[in-house]
Amino acid sequence: MTDTLPAHPVVDAAEWDAARRALLVQEKELTRARDAMAARRRRMPWTPVEREYAFDGPDGRVSLPDLFDGRRQLIVYRAFLEPGVHGWPDHACRGCSLVADQVAHVAHLHARDTTLVFASRAPQPDIARVKERMGWTMPWFTMTDGFDADFGVDQWHGTNAFLRDGDRVYRTYFVDNRGDEAMGGTWSYLDITALGRQESWEDSPEGYPQSPPYAWWNWHDAY
């Protein structure tokens, strides 16, 4: 490895600014395409969750509806923290740990009626130990049954989105592989949910909850 970089174009400030403006046109196209994709996700059909699932948490055994913590939407990231995973018992897998390191403060998701949790197969004492070591604060539960196999995350990480309507729970979306690269930020999480960011500029089905942008934004300790 060498410290010398290959030759690269170097221009004055005016030419650099022109190049940046030209690229900005494409970047705005990408933003609009990303918004359009999120709008299509909000129109995805839902599929009911027919089976009951159980998780161990810091306060004992809970169900899938319990994971919503009283909110309408739930996002579950399957992280590989368990025996047999590289890094055990001191760490979760490197990739899942990188995802965990980037998770924004969950209070902003809560303000949009959305809960985020992580789930693994490690026992709760091990999860608590690794969370403390790594400085992670998101809720993290232990899977006790076939939840991972039923939702496509038994062999690989992935992020599932659910919605609760009364007593019914529906699976609304799923990303894995490089789709998980975008996760961590509040906007990216909301963009995979059935209700989206719930802001008035979004293209959402009639009757979806929406409020003006900025109106709901707040400091995470002031909601």
TORKOL-4160 file (C-alpha; in steps of 0.2 Angstrom, whole numbers, padded with zeros to 4 digits, m for minus):
223
<pt num="1" X="0000" Y="0000" Z="0000"/>
<pt num="2" X="0006" Y="0017" Z="m0005"/>
<pt num="3" X="0002" Y="0034" Z="0002"/>
<pt num="4" X="0002" Y="0042" Z="m0015"/>
<pt num="5" X="m0015" Y="0044" Z="m0023"/>
<pt num="6" X="m0018" Y="0042" Z="m0042"/>
<pt num="7" X="m0019" Y="0058" Z="m0052"/>
<pt num="8" X="m0036" Y="0066" Z="m0050"/>
<pt num="9" X="m0043" Y="0082" Z="m0059"/>
<pt num="10" X="m0040" Y="0098" Z="m0049"/>
<pt num="11" X="m0049" Y="0114" Z="m0054"/>
<pt num="12" X="m0052" Y="0132" Z="m0048"/>
<pt num="13" X="m0067" Y="0136" Z="m0036"/>
<pt num="14" X="m0078" Y="0142" Z="m0050"/>
<pt num="15" X="m0076" Y="0126" Z="m0060"/>
<pt num="16" X="m0078" Y="0115" Z="m0045"/>
<pt num="17" X="m0095" Y="0124" Z="m0041"/>
<pt num="18" X="m0101" Y="0121" Z="m0058"/>
<pt num="19" X="m0097" Y="0103" Z="m0057"/>
<pt num="20" X="m0106" Y="0102" Z="m0040"/>
<pt num="21" X="m0121" Y="0110" Z="m0047"/>
<pt num="22" X="m0122" Y="0098" Z="m0062"/>
<pt num="23" X="m0121" Y="0083" Z="m0050"/>
<pt num="24" X="m0134" Y="0091" Z="m0039"/>
<pt num="25" X="m0147" Y="0089" Z="m0053"/>
<pt num="26" X="m0144" Y="0070" Z="m0052"/>
<pt num="27" X="m0144" Y="0070" Z="m0033"/>
<pt num="28" X="m0161" Y="0078" Z="m0033"/>
<pt num="29" X="m0167" Y="0065" Z="m0045"/>
<pt num="30" X="m0161" Y="0052" Z="m0033"/>
<pt num="31" X="m0170" Y="0060" Z="m0019"/>
<pt num="32" X="m0186" Y="0061" Z="m0028"/>
<pt num="33" X="m0184" Y="0042" Z="m0034"/>
<pt num="34" X="m0181" Y="0038" Z="m0015"/>
<pt num="35" X="m0197" Y="0047" Z="m0010"/>
<pt num="36" X="m0207" Y="0038" Z="m0024"/>
<pt num="37" X="m0200" Y="0021" Z="m0018"/>
<pt num="38" X="m0206" Y="0025" Z="0000"/>
<pt num="39" X="m0223" Y="0030" Z="m0007"/>
<pt num="40" X="m0224" Y="0013" Z="m0016"/>
<pt num="41" X="m0219" Y="0004" Z="0001"/>
<pt num="42" X="m0234" Y="0013" Z="0009"/>
<pt num="43" X="m0245" Y="0005" Z="m0004"/>
<pt num="44" X="m0238" Y="m0013" Z="m0002"/>
<pt num="45" X="m0251" Y="m0025" Z="0004"/>
<pt num="46" X="m0250" Y="m0031" Z="0022"/>
<pt num="47" X="m0250" Y="m0049" Z="0027"/>
<pt num="48" X="m0257" Y="m0055" Z="0044"/>
<pt num="49" X="m0246" Y="m0063" Z="0058"/>
<pt num="50" X="m0256" Y="m0078" Z="0062"/>
<pt num="51" X="m0244" Y="m0086" Z="0074"/>
<pt num="52" X="m0240" Y="m0081" Z="0092"/>
<pt num="53" X="m0222" Y="m0077" Z="0096"/>
<pt num="54" X="m0213" Y="m0076" Z="0113"/>
<pt num="55" X="m0197" Y="m0066" Z="0117"/>
<pt num="56" X="m0187" Y="m0064" Z="0133"/>
<pt num="57" X="m0184" Y="m0046" Z="0138"/>
<pt num="58" X="m0176" Y="m0037" Z="0153"/>
<pt num="59" X="m0193" Y="m0038" Z="0162"/>
<pt num="60" X="m0197" Y="m0056" Z="0157"/>
<pt num="61" X="m0207" Y="m0065" Z="0144"/>
<pt num="62" X="m0217" Y="m0054" Z="0131"/>
<pt num="63" X="m0226" Y="m0057" Z="0115"/>
<pt num="64" X="m0224" Y="m0049" Z="0098"/>
<pt num="65" X="m0239" Y="m0037" Z="0101"/>
<pt num="66" X="m0230" Y="m0032" Z="0118"/>
<pt num="67" X="m0214" Y="m0027" Z="0108"/>
<pt num="68" X="m0225" Y="m0012" Z="0100"/>
<pt num="69" X="m0224" Y="m0005" Z="0118"/>
<pt num="70" X="m0241" Y="0003" Z="0115"/>
<pt num="71" X="m0237" Y="0011" Z="0098"/>
<pt num="72" X="m0245" Y="0007" Z="0081"/>
<pt num="73" X="m0229" Y="0002" Z="0072"/>
<pt num="74" X="m0214" Y="m0009" Z="0076"/>
<pt num="75" X="m0197" Y="m0012" Z="0067"/>
<pt num="76" X="m0187" Y="m0027" Z="0072"/>
<pt num="77" X="m0169" Y="m0029" Z="0067"/>
<pt num="78" X="m0162" Y="m0047" Z="0069"/>
<pt num="79" X="m0145" Y="m0045" Z="0075"/>
<pt num="80" X="m0133" Y="m0060" Z="0076"/>
<pt num="81" X="m0127" Y="m0060" Z="0095"/>
<pt num="82" X="m0127" Y="m0078" Z="0101"/>
<pt num="83" X="m0115" Y="m0093" Z="0102"/>
<pt num="84" X="m0107" Y="m0098" Z="0086"/>
<pt num="85" X="m0106" Y="m0080" Z="0080"/>
<pt num="86" X="m0089" Y="m0072" Z="0076"/>
<pt num="87" X="m0084" Y="m0062" Z="0091"/>
<pt num="88" X="m0095" Y="m0071" Z="0104"/>
<pt num="89" X="m0096" Y="m0070" Z="0119"/>
<pt num="90" X="m0088" Y="m0052" Z="0119"/>
<pt num="91" X="m0097" Y="m0045" Z="0104"/>
<pt num="92" X="m0111" Y="m0047" Z="0091"/>
<pt num="93" X="m0106" Y="m0050" Z="0073"/>
<pt num="94" X="m0096" Y="m0036" Z="0066"/>
<pt num="95" X="m0109" Y="m0031" Z="0053"/>
<pt num="96" X="m0123" Y="m0031" Z="0065"/>
<pt num="97" X="m0113" Y="m0021" Z="0077"/>
<pt num="98" X="m0109" Y="m0008" Z="0064"/>
<pt num="99" X="m0128" Y="m0007" Z="0061"/>
<pt num="100" X="m0131" Y="m0005" Z="0080"/>
<pt num="101" X="m0118" Y="0009" Z="0081"/>
<pt num="102" X="m0128" Y="0020" Z="0069"/>
<pt num="103" X="m0145" Y="0019" Z="0077"/>
<pt num="104" X="m0152" Y="0036" Z="0080"/>
<pt num="105" X="m0161" Y="0041" Z="0097"/>
<pt num="106" X="m0177" Y="0030" Z="0097"/>
<pt num="107" X="m0187" Y="0045" Z="0104"/>
<pt num="108" X="m0189" Y="0052" Z="0087"/>
<pt num="109" X="m0196" Y="0036" Z="0081"/>
<pt num="110" X="m0208" Y="0035" Z="0096"/>
<pt num="111" X="m0214" Y="0053" Z="0091"/>
<pt num="112" X="m0220" Y="0045" Z="0075"/>
<pt num="113" X="m0229" Y="0031" Z="0084"/>
<pt num="114" X="m0216" Y="0018" Z="0080"/>
<pt num="115" X="m0205" Y="0007" Z="0091"/>
<pt num="116" X="m0188" Y="0000" Z="0086"/>
<pt num="117" X="m0181" Y="m0016" Z="0094"/>
<pt num="118" X="m0167" Y="m0028" Z="0091"/>
<pt num="119" X="m0168" Y="m0047" Z="0093"/>
<pt num="120" X="m0156" Y="m0060" Z="0094"/>
<pt num="121" X="m0154" Y="m0078" Z="0102"/>
<pt num="122" X="m0142" Y="m0074" Z="0116"/>
<pt num="123" X="m0149" Y="m0074" Z="0133"/>
<pt num="124" X="m0154" Y="m0058" Z="0141"/>
<pt num="125" X="m0139" Y="m0057" Z="0153"/>
<pt num="126" X="m0127" Y="m0059" Z="0138"/>
<pt num="127" X="m0136" Y="m0046" Z="0128"/>
<pt num="128" X="m0136" Y="m0034" Z="0143"/>
<pt num="129" X="m0117" Y="m0037" Z="0145"/>
<pt num="130" X="m0113" Y="m0033" Z="0127"/>
<pt num="131" X="m0125" Y="m0018" Z="0126"/>
<pt num="132" X="m0116" Y="m0010" Z="0141"/>
<pt num="133" X="m0099" Y="m0014" Z="0133"/>
<pt num="134" X="m0104" Y="m0006" Z="0117"/>
<pt num="135" X="m0114" Y="0008" Z="0123"/>
<pt num="136" X="m0130" Y="0003" Z="0115"/>
<pt num="137" X="m0147" Y="0008" Z="0122"/>
<pt num="138" X="m0160" Y="0002" Z="0110"/>
<pt num="139" X="m0172" Y="m0012" Z="0117"/>
<pt num="140" X="m0165" Y="m0029" Z="0113"/>
<pt num="141" X="m0175" Y="m0045" Z="0115"/>
<pt num="142" X="m0171" Y="m0064" Z="0115"/>
<pt num="143" X="m0180" Y="m0074" Z="0102"/>
<pt num="144" X="m0187" Y="m0090" Z="0110"/>
<pt num="145" X="m0196" Y="m0099" Z="0095"/>
<pt num="146" X="m0196" Y="m0098" Z="0076"/>
<pt num="147" X="m0198" Y="m0080" Z="0073"/>
<pt num="148" X="m0182" Y="m0078" Z="0064"/>
<pt num="149" X="m0186" Y="m0093" Z="0052"/>
<pt num="150" X="m0203" Y="m0087" Z="0049"/>
<pt num="151" X="m0198" Y="m0069" Z="0044"/>
<pt num="152" X="m0183" Y="m0073" Z="0034"/>
<pt num="153" X="m0169" Y="m0069" Z="0046"/>
<pt num="154" X="m0163" Y="m0086" Z="0053"/>
<pt num="155" X="m0148" Y="m0086" Z="0042"/>
<pt num="156" X="m0144" Y="m0068" Z="0039"/>
<pt num="157" X="m0148" Y="m0051" Z="0047"/>
<pt num="158" X="m0163" Y="m0041" Z="0041"/>
<pt num="159" X="m0176" Y="m0028" Z="0046"/>
<pt num="160" X="m0195" Y="m0032" Z="0047"/>
<pt num="161" X="m0208" Y="m0019" Z="0049"/>
<pt num="162" X="m0225" Y="m0022" Z="0057"/>
<pt num="163" X="m0241" Y="m0013" Z="0060"/>
<pt num="164" X="m0254" Y="m0016" Z="0074"/>
<pt num="165" X="m0272" Y="m0013" Z="0070"/>
<pt num="166" X="m0283" Y="m0016" Z="0086"/>
<pt num="167" X="m0279" Y="m0034" Z="0090"/>
<pt num="168" X="m0271" Y="m0039" Z="0073"/>
<pt num="169" X="m0253" Y="m0038" Z="0069"/>
<pt num="170" X="m0247" Y="m0037" Z="0050"/>
<pt num="171" X="m0230" Y="m0038" Z="0042"/>
<pt num="172" X="m0229" Y="m0023" Z="0031"/>
<pt num="173" X="m0211" Y="m0023" Z="0024"/>
<pt num="174" X="m0194" Y="m0031" Z="0025"/>
<pt num="175" X="m0176" Y="m0027" Z="0020"/>
<pt num="176" X="m0160" Y="m0037" Z="0021"/>
<pt num="177" X="m0143" Y="m0038" Z="0013"/>
<pt num="178" X="m0138" Y="m0021" Z="0007"/>
<pt num="179" X="m0155" Y="m0014" Z="0012"/>
<pt num="180" X="m0149" Y="m0014" Z="0030"/>
<pt num="181" X="m0135" Y="m0002" Z="0025"/>
<pt num="182" X="m0147" Y="0012" Z="0025"/>
<pt num="183" X="m0154" Y="0009" Z="0042"/>
<pt num="184" X="m0150" Y="0018" Z="0057"/>
<pt num="185" X="m0157" Y="0035" Z="0054"/>
<pt num="186" X="m0174" Y="0040" Z="0059"/>
<pt num="187" X="m0179" Y="0045" Z="0041"/>
<pt num="188" X="m0173" Y="0028" Z="0034"/>
<pt num="189" X="m0183" Y="0018" Z="0047"/>
<pt num="190" X="m0199" Y="0028" Z="0044"/>
<pt num="191" X="m0197" Y="0026" Z="0025"/>
<pt num="192" X="m0199" Y="0007" Z="0026"/>
<pt num="193" X="m0214" Y="0008" Z="0037"/>
<pt num="194" X="m0232" Y="0007" Z="0032"/>
<pt num="195" X="m0236" Y="0025" Z="0037"/>
<pt num="196" X="m0220" Y="0033" Z="0032"/>
<pt num="197" X="m0214" Y="0049" Z="0040"/>
<pt num="198" X="m0232" Y="0054" Z="0042"/>
<pt num="199" X="m0228" Y="0072" Z="0035"/>
<pt num="200" X="m0240" Y="0082" Z="0024"/>
<pt num="201" X="m0229" Y="0083" Z="0009"/>
<pt num="202" X="m0228" Y="0064" Z="0007"/>
<pt num="203" X="m0238" Y="0054" Z="m0006"/>
<pt num="204" X="m0248" Y="0043" Z="0005"/>
<pt num="205" X="m0265" Y="0034" Z="0004"/>
<pt num="206" X="m0280" Y="0044" Z="0009"/>
<pt num="207" X="m0283" Y="0044" Z="0027"/>
<pt num="208" X="m0265" Y="0041" Z="0033"/>
<pt num="209" X="m0260" Y="0051" Z="0048"/>
<pt num="210" X="m0250" Y="0066" Z="0043"/>
<pt num="211" X="m0244" Y="0083" Z="0051"/>
<pt num="212" X="m0233" Y="0097" Z="0044"/>
<pt num="213" X="m0215" Y="0094" Z="0042"/>
<pt num="214" X="m0205" Y="0101" Z="0057"/>
<pt num="215" X="m0220" Y="0103" Z="0067"/>
<pt num="216" X="m0217" Y="0087" Z="0077"/>
<pt num="217" X="m0198" Y="0088" Z="0077"/>
<pt num="218" X="m0190" Y="0091" Z="0094"/>
<pt num="219" X="m0175" Y="0087" Z="0105"/>
<pt num="220" X="m0175" Y="0069" Z="0110"/>
<pt num="221" X="m0177" Y="0074" Z="0129"/>
<pt num="222" X="m0192" Y="0085" Z="0126"/>
<pt num="223" X="m0205" Y="0075" Z="0117"/>
